[in-house]
Amino acid sequence: MVTTLVFYFFLPPILTTYFFEYFNLNPFSIIKFFNFNPFSADLGIPSYQTFLYLLMLWCGLNGALWLILWVASLLYTYWAVWRR
């Protein structure tokens, strides 16, 4: 289970980083974060910065999805109890 969890959290950002690096794209135009300037590097954007940025987005998206599903389950539980 731990291996599946590691694959789930790290594989999408790794593959997306490879895609952005292969086609020389700028992933930082997806969403702007405060005080995050990856363009301070002289020779382009290092891969680890692209990976960390995409990992933050991926974890944020998973956290938001978890929160939505958790609230929906609470609402359903209250609705099911109220209906009885």
Secondary structure, DSSP 8 states (H G I E B T S, - for coil): -HHHHHHHHHHHHHHHHHHHHHTT--GGGSS--TT--GGG-TTS--HHHHHHHHHHHHHHHHHHHHHHHHHHHHHHHHHHHHH-
